[in-house]
Amino acid sequence: MEPAFMAAPLILAGVLLASGVAKLRHPEDEAAWADLGVPAALRRGWLMRLHPWAELLLAAALLVLGGVLTALAAACAVILFGAYLVLVARRLTAGTDASCSCFGAPEPITWITIVRNAWFLLLATVAAAVTWATPLFGGPLAALGDQWVWLVGIAAAAFTAVLVLWHPASAGHLVEAGVPTIADRTSSKSGTVAEVDPAEYIRTRTPAVPVMLADGSTVNLRQLAARGPMLLLAVKENCGACLPVIDAVPRWRELLPEVAVRFLLWPAPENSGLTERSEPQSLHDPYFYVQGSIADWATPAAVLIGADGFLAGGPVSGYDDVSAFVGDIYESLHGVRPDV
């Protein structure tokens, strides 16, 4: 067997190693699995805890085992990556604004996600086809030599690294550790916005794009924000990860009376079960003007809009980050950290 093909299980092991470590650093939860479309029967706490360790064990097997043992491991990898591909493809083709935590932190599912997972599946298939011929102990590592075909393996590894590290444009801040610093402190007395250290957060103009209120009227987002600061919560009804955010909205509104906490929804008012016709009314963006002008975030997401026509913080994505973001806003107003 050509040594170039023997690089496939090694690259695949690297992918599984990176994925497992990332999931240990950013543990998955049931809401994330539900958002991805994982069947309810599989959304078990023990399975979520076992998931990263299973990926790490599979990586070790692909590295150091050979013969029938690593062939079985590679077959498991084919099933695993095949399932990953089916899940993300179904969510993308269904037109839902879902995200995946393939490498720890959530990121939007795009066609790059599909290409990446298809490549991983191809690597797993090649690995299953070639590893049976490797030494029982030592596996692919013992089978590879120092021939020129290593260049092929290096090229494949580089391509894999690009697919792993390439995040959708403008979504990079969604996968960074921590919560973006709020550059504005909203005054509880005047509703105005006072700048703090501008180096911590690059403020941009609030998009002057049309959005629809729940009563059917159309307003300019920047002009609407001039009435007072707004916290926009981008959620979807069929997004499992959004449920904790939706449930927390009454509590956050009570916590932040100085800020208009509004749902940002994509369907028209008459087509959404989350439509709120009493103030603060929900905002509806059926043509994705708001998201397209700010960032391609994964739901749930939150962005703070200042009354001075500039973004004041965010966007952040995922319940934990949104909740912490609400805490940041409260702390900037009152100087203490709330229990959110």
N, C-alpha and C positions, 0 to 999 in steps of 0.2 A: 504494500500500500504506500502511495506517495506521502512523504512527510508533510507536504503542504496540507493534505486533508487531515492529518493528525493534529493540526493547529486548531481545528474546529472545537474539539472538546475542551481545549485549554482556554480558548476565548470564551466559550460558554460558561466555563467554571468561573472566569473572571467576572462575567455579567452577574451570575448568581451570587458571587461573593459581595459585589458592590450592592446588589439589591437587598441581600439579607442584612448587611451592616446598616444600610440606610433605614430599613424597616425597624431595626432595633433602636435606632436613634429617634425615629419618629413613629411610634407604635400606631397601628391601624385601629380603627374602631368600627362598630357595626354600621354607623351612619355612612362611613366611607364605602364599605362593602355594598350597602344597599344602593348607594348612588351609582356604583359601578355596574349594578345589575346582578350581583352574586345571588344565587337562589337562597331563599330564607332558610332552607334546611341546612345550609352550610355556614350561615352567619352565627357561629358559636364562638364564645369567648376563648375557649381552649384552642380552637382552630386558628384564631387570629394570633394568639400568643405563640403557637407552634409554627406558624407560617415562615417567619424569618429563619428559624433554626433548621427547618426542613430545607430551605434554599441553601443554607451554609453546608449542611450535611451532603446535599446533592453535589455541590461544588467540590467538596473534598473527594467524593467518590469518583467524579469525573477526572480529577487530577491524578490520583495515585492508584486507582484500581484498573484492571484490564480484563480481557476475556469476557465471559458471560456476566460477571458482576457489573462491570462498567457499561455493558450493553443494556442491562436492565436499568441502570441509572440513567442512561441516555434516553431510553424509552419513556421513563418517567418525566424527563425533561421535555420530550416531544409532547406528551399529554399536557404538562403544565403550561408550556408556552402556547400550545394550541388553544387552551382554555383562555389564556390571557388575550390572545388575538381575537377570539370570538367575542369576548366581553367588550373590549374597547371598540371593535368594529360595529357591534350592535348599538352601542350608545351613540357613536358618531353618526351612523346612517339613520338613526331614529330622529336625529335633529335635536336631541336634548343637550343642554349645556352642562355636561357631566365632566368630572375630573377623575384622575386616577392617581394613586400614590405608589406607582411602580417602583420609584426609587426614593421612598420616604415621604417627602413633602408633596402635597397635592399640586397638580398642574393640569391645565385644560387638555382634554383629548382632542387632538388634531390629526390630520393625515400623516404628519411626521410620526405620531404615536403608532399609527397603523403600519407604516413602513418599518419602523424600528422593531416592532413585535414580529412582523413577518420575517425580518432578517434573523431574529433570535430563533424563530421556529425552523428556519432553514439550517442554521447552525446546529440545532438539536437533531435534526434529521440526518445531517452529515455525520454528526458524532455517533448516532445510533448505528450508522452503516459501517463505520470504520473501527470503532473501539473494540469490537469483538476480537480483532486480530492483534491486539496489543498484549504485552506481558501481563500475567495475572496480578503481579505486584510490581508497581512502577508505572503501569498503564501508558497513556500517551506521552508522559514525560520521558520514559525509557525508550519509546519508539522513535522519537524525533532525533534527527541528527543535525549537524551543522552545515548542511548543504545550502546551495543558493536558493532553494525553494522556500527557505525561511522568509525570504522577502515577501512571498505571497501571504504567508501567515501574518507577517507584520502589517501588510497593507489591510488585510481583513480585520486585524485588531484595531487599527487606526480608524477604519470605517465604523466599527462597532462603537468605539469611544465617542466618535462624532454624534452618532445616533443617541447615545446615552446622555451626553452633555448638552445637546442642542435642544433648548427650550423654545417655545413659541415666542415670537417677537413681542416685546413689551410686557412679558409675563415674568421676567427674571426676578423682580422684587417680590413676587408671590411665593417663591421657593427659598428666599433667604431666611436665615435664622432670625428670630426676634420679630418685633413689631415696629413698623416705621415710626420715627419720632414725629409727634404732632408739632408743626411749626407755628400753629396759631393757638392762642388761648382765648376762648370765647367768653366775653364778659357777661356774668349773670345779671348785671345791672343794666347795661346799655345794649347788649346784643352785638356790640362791635367786636372786632378781632384785633388783637395786639400781637405783633411779631415777636418771636424769640429768635434764637440763633439760626439764621438762614442757611448756615452751612450744613445743618443737620437734615434738612428736607428741602428739596428744590420745588418751589411752588410754581404751579402753572395756572394759566387762566382757566376758569370754569368754562367748559364748552357752551357756546351760545347756540344751542341746538333745540329744536322743538321737542317737547314731551307732552304727553296727554295726562291730564288729571282724571281722577275717577269719575268726575261729573261730565266727562266728555269734552271739556274745553282744552284747548292747546295753549301752552305757555312756553316761553323761552326759559331754559334752565337757569341761565345766568341771572336773568331778571327775577325769577322766582326766588333764587338764593338771596337776592338783595333784601328780601323781606326779613331774613334772619338765617342763621346757620342751619344747615341740614345734614343729617346723617342718613345716607342712602344705603339701604340693605338690599342687595341684589339676590333674590331668591326665586326658586321655582317650586311649584306644587309637587311635581314628580321627582324632586331631588331629596333623597333620604338624608343627605348631609345637611340640608337646609332646615329640617324639622326643629332641631334645638334652637336655631336662631329665631325661627318663627314663634316658638313658644316663649322665648325670652323677651320679645318685643314689649309687651305690657310692663315688664319689670324695668327695662331700660328706659322707657318713656317716663316712668315715675322717677327714675334715677336722674334723668337729664331733661328737666322741664325747659331748660334754656335752649335746647336744640330740637328742631323738628325731625323726629325719627320717622322716616318714610320707607315703605316698601318700594323697590324699583322692580317692576314686573315687565315681562315681554308681551304677553297677550293683551289685547284690547280689554278695557274694563269689563265688558259684558262676557268675556271669555275666560275670566279668571276667578277662581274661588277665593283668592286672597285680596280682591278689590276692597278698598276701604274708602267709603264715600264721606265719612265724617273727617274733620281735620285732626291730625295731618293726613290729607288724602294720599292714597297711593299714587305713584307715578308710573306711567306705562310707556314703554319704548319699543313698539312693535318692529321698528326698522333699525334697531340697535345703534341709534345715533349716539347715545350716551356712552355705551361700552366701546363703540368704535372710536370715540374721541378721547377716551381716557386710557383704557387698557383692556386686553383680552383676558379678563379674569375668569377664574373658576368659581362657580357658586357653591356655597354662599360667600358673598363678598361684601365689603363695606368701604365706603369712601366718605370723608367729611368735607363738606363744601362750605367755605366761609362766606360771610355776608359781603365781603369786599370784592367779590368776583374772582377769587382764586381758590384752588383746592387747598384745604387746610391739613389733610392727612390721608394716608392710604393711597390706593386701595390695599386691603388685606383680604386674605381668603381663608376659609375654614372656620369652624365654630370657635375653636380655641383662640385663634388670632383675633377674630372679630370681638369676642368677649374681652380679651385683653385690651383691645383698641378702645372699647367702651370705657374700660377702667382708666386708660390714659386720658380720655376726654374729661372724665369726672375729676381725675387728679389735677388736671390743668386748671379746672375751675375752682376746686375746693382745697387743693393742697394735700389731700389724703387719698389713700387707695381704697376704693369701695370693695364690697364683697359682691362681685357680679357673677 
